[in-house]
Structure formats: structure tokens, C-alpha cells
Amino acid sequence: MLINETSKLTSLTKKAIEYYMEQKLICPKILDNGYRDFSENDIDCLRKIYVFRKLGLSIVEIKSALADKTNNTLQKISVQRELTIQRDQTKKSILDQLSFDKDYSEILKELKTLEQRSTVTEKILEAFPDYFGRFICLHFAYFLKEPITTSVQQSAYKEIISFLDNVPTLQLTEDLKLFLIENTKDFKTENIHEMIESTKQSIENPNIFLTENKEAIERYLEYKKSEEYKNSPVYKIHNIFKEFNKTSGYYEVFIPAMKKLSSSYSAYCKQMELANETLLLQYPEFNQLNN
């Protein structure tokens, strides 16, 4: 198919198609007469590019998305867009404050906090691959809303950045990667926020939670003891993550620093620890099953 017909089918101008060829996004066959012959795959690719460009993706992002058959790249870009929207909302709030003559020195502190929070979330997203990176990025972003004002917070911030810059790569086999991608492809930002809110509510009064969910907890315990669970991808992934977190410094460096950086996260962790103690009193087998 020649470029004129390709242009009509893809809603792209000839100049746009030529530009994407220069960027190596498509490589149509060259005929003996010098004309370019666009295949069905080229047409399909150009249609995707058209959509990506309408959504504001850069050429670099489009290259990554086209090369990724799992759509994980698009999910990562979606998280980045979500974080950008949150930052823009904060900036709008700061502009509103300026319009009411708020002191500029206070505004500068807020902007610095916003930049530091952005650095932490973006580095988390880069440091941990695929679903794990998206999950913990959005999980911790939930707690990174307070200003960094003390020397303890500043030190914790530096520890976190150093950890994220040097954390080893998490290794998963291809089958486990595919399992994770397939089972988390519909997991959105709202799901993570809902999960955190639900957890916060359940740990506020763990005795009530345990009483109301007794049957579900006992079924879960039975499943954790079963051969079905021990032979499942979930079990393998759980053990890989557990070992990675132990050896990477995640528990010894990252989590303690996050508690120092965010008082809301520290309070959340303390409540989780109290709830866990209550759980183990009623179900001591949980301790054995998780070790």
C-alpha cells in the first residue's frame, strides 16, 4: 500500500508518516521503483501511534509502548500521568494561596516538598519493575503529602533516594512476570487507595474486624496450608518478594526512613503492628505460615 492510501486509512498526514519513519517507529518495504510499500502491520502500528500521540505520549514513550507486548509500559505511563495530575493539583492550590498574599518563603517550602515527593515516587517507579513498582509507588505516594521541615526528615529523604538509586534488580522468571501482569492489568490507582482506606479502617479496631471476618480468615488459613497454594505462582512470587525485601535493605533502610519522612505512614505502621499482634494472639499459625 502506498503512502497516499496509508495516509487516508490512518488519519495521518504524509509528513507525519515520514516523520515516524525517520524515528524508526515503522520501516515499510522499499519497492524497486523507490516507492514505500506499507503493510497491514505498518497500518496497525500507525493507528496505534495516532492514538498515542492524541493521548500526549512522547516519541520515546511510544517506542517503548510499541516494543512492549504486555502493555506494562502503558500502565507505567498511566501511573506517571496520575502522579503528574496530583502534582498539578498541588501547584494549583499553591497558586491559589499566592493570590491571597501568602508569604513567598512558605510557598518555597511547599514547592521544595512537592519536588522531593515527586523525586521519591518517580524513583520508586523506576527502581522496582512492573506491577511491584507501580503498587509501592502509589502506595507510598498516598502518605507523602506532608512538608519536609526537620533535619530528621531531610536525612530520611536522602536515605530513601540513596536506597532507590542502589537497590538491586528484582528477578522474576518469565512465567511469573506474565502471571503478575495478567492478574494486575486491571488494577488501578483507585483500587490501591481503596485498599489502603479499607486497611486503615480494619486496623482501627482489629477485634471487630477479626470477629466479623472469622470465616473468611479461617478459609484463608486453610488455603495457605494447602498444597494448591504451595504449588501456585502466588506462593513463588511471595517467597521471591520476601527474600528480595530481606536482602535488599527494604526492611532495614527503606521502611524505617519512610517512617521518619512521613508521620502519617509511621502512624499507619504502628497501627498495623498493633493489629498484627491481635491477629497473632487469635491465630498464631499466621506467624509460621508467613515465615
N, C-alpha and C positions, 0 to 999 in steps of 0.2 A: 504494500500500500504506500502511495506517495505522500509527500508532506501536506499537500493541499487537502486531501481527503482526511488525513490524520488530524489536521487542524480542526476540521468540521466535527469529527467524531469526539474529540477530546475537549472542545470549547477553549482551546489554547491557540494563541497566535503562532504564526510560523517563527517569529523571532523568539518567543518563549520556548518553543520546542528546540530550536537551535541552541539556546542558552543551556537547556537541560542536557543537551548532547555534549556541550563544552564541559559541563560539570560532571560528565560521566555517569549521569543518572540513567541514561538509556544509551544503547550502542546499536543502532539499526544497521542492517546489512547494506553494503555499498554495491550497487549493480554495476555491470560492465560500462554502462553509459554515464556513470558517475552519480546517478540519482540514488537517493536513500530509500530503502525498502523497509517500511515499518511493519513488524509482525504483530500478531494478536497480543503477544506478551508485552510488546512495546506500548501498544494502545492501552492495555490494562495498567501498566506502570504509569503512563502519563495521566490517566484518570485519577490514580491514587495521588500523584504529585499535585494535580489540580486541587484536590480536596485538602491535602496537607497545607498547601500554600494559602488557601482560603482560611484555614484554621491558625495561620500565623507561624507555622514551623519554618525554621531556617533551613538552608540547603544542607548544612551539616546534620541537623536533626532528621531531615528527610532521607539522607543517605543511610543513617543508622536504622531508621524505621523500615526502609526497603530491604535492608540486608537481614533484618531480624524476622524470622518466620513465626516467632512465638508471640509477637505483639508486646513483649515485655518492655521494649523501648518506648512504645506509645504509652504504656502505663506509667513508666518513669517520667515521661514528659508531662503527663497529666498531673502527677504529683507536684512537679516543679511549677506548673501553672497554678495549682491550688495554693502553693506557698507564695507565689507572686501576688495572687489576689489578696491573700491575707496581709502581705506587706503593704500593698497599695491601700487597703482599707485603713491600716495604721497610719500611713502617710497622710491620708485624707483627714483623719482625726487630728493629726498634728497641725495640719493647715488650718483646721477649724480653731484650734487653740491659739494659733498665731493671730487669727482675725479678731480674737478677743484680748489681744495685747498680753499674751502670756510671755514671761521672761525668756529671752533667747537662750540663756545659759541652761535653763531647764529643758528647752526644746533640743538643744545639742545633746544632752544626756539621753533623751529618749531616742534620738536618731542613732546614737552610738549603740544603744541597747538593741535597736532594730537591726543594725548591721551585724552585730555579734550573733544575734539569734539566727539571722539568715545564714551566716557562715557555718554555725553548728549544724543546722538542718541540712544544708546542701552537702556538707562534708559527710554527714551520716549516710545520705543517699548515695554518695559516691563510694564510701568505704565498704558498705555491705551490699552484696549483689541481689538483684531480682526482688522477689517478694519480701525477703527479710529486711532489705534496705528500706523499701517503701513503708513497711509496717513500723519499724522502730523510728524512722524519720517522723512519720505522722504521729506516732505515739508520744514521742518526746516533745514535738512541736506544740502539743497540747499544753505542756507545762512551762514552756519558755515564753512567758508573757510578762514577767516582772523585770524591772530595771536591774542592771548590774551596777551596784553602787559601792560595795565594800571590797576591801583588799582580798578577803576570802573568796568572794565571787570571781574577782579578776583572776586569782590564782587557779581556781577551779576551771574557769574558761580556758586558760592556757593548757591545763592538763588534758581537757577534753580534745582540744584541737591537736595536741601532740599525739594523743592516743589514736585519733582518727586518721592522722597522717601516716601512722606507722603500723596500724593494725594489719595482721596477715590476712591473706585472702581465704575466705571460707570455701572449702572444697566440697562440692556435691557431685555425685555421679550423674550422667545424663538422664537416666531414668527417673532419679529423684528430682532433678530440676524440672523435667516435664510434668511430673506429678504435682509439684508445687505450683507451677504456672497454671496448669489446668484447673486446680482446685481453688485458686485465688484470683482468677481472671475477672470475676465479678465483684471482687472485694473493693469497696470504695472508701473514700475519706469519711463519709458519714458513718459507715459501718464501724470504723475504728473509734470515732468519737462516741458512738452509741455504746460500744464495748467498754470504753473507759468509764462512761457515766454509769452504766449498769454495774460495773465492778465497784465503783465508789459507793453506790447505794447498798450493794450486798455486804460490803465490809464495814459499813457504819454500824450494823447490828448483826454480826455473824451468827449468833444463836438463832435469831428469827430465820435467817437465810437457810441455815442447816436444817431447821425443823420443817420449813416449807418445801425444801428440795430433797428431803431424805431419800425418797425412792429413786430419784434421778442420780443422786450421788452414789447410792449402793449399786445401781446398774453400771455406772461408770467404773466403779472399783472392780466389779466382776469382769468387765471388758478389759481393763488394764492387766488383769491376771491371766487372761486367756491367751491361747496360742495364736488365735486370729490376730490379736493386737501385736504380739511379739514378732509375727511374720509380716506385718504391714509396713508400707512405706512411712507411715506416720511415726512408728517406733524407731525406724532407722534415722529419720530426719531429727527426731527428738534427741537421740543419742549424739548425733553429729553436732547439733547446736549446743548441747550441754557440754561436750568436750571442747568445742571451739571457745565457748564463753569462759571455761575454766582456764584454758591455756593462753588466751589472747590478752588477758588482763581486763576483760569486760567487767567482771565482778569486783576485781581488786582496784581498778583505776577508774574506769568509765562511770560505773554506777555511783561510787562514793563522790566523785566530782560533780555528777549531776545533782546529787542531794545538796551539795554545798552551793551550787549555782542557783537552784530553784527551791525555794522554801515550800512551794505547793507540791513539788514532786517528793520532797523529803517527808512532808506530812502524809502524802499518799502511801509512801513506802512503810512508814511507821504503822499506819492503819492496816496495811496488808500483812505486816508481821504479826500484829495482834490477832487478826482474823485467822492467820495460818496456825497460830498457837491453839486457838479454839478448835479449829478443824482437826488438828493432830490429837487433841485430847479425846475427841469423839471417834476419830478414825486414824489410829496410829499407823495403820498399814500404808497410808499415803506416803509416809516418810520412806518406807522400804521400797515402795514402787517407784518413787522418783529419784532414787539413788542408784 
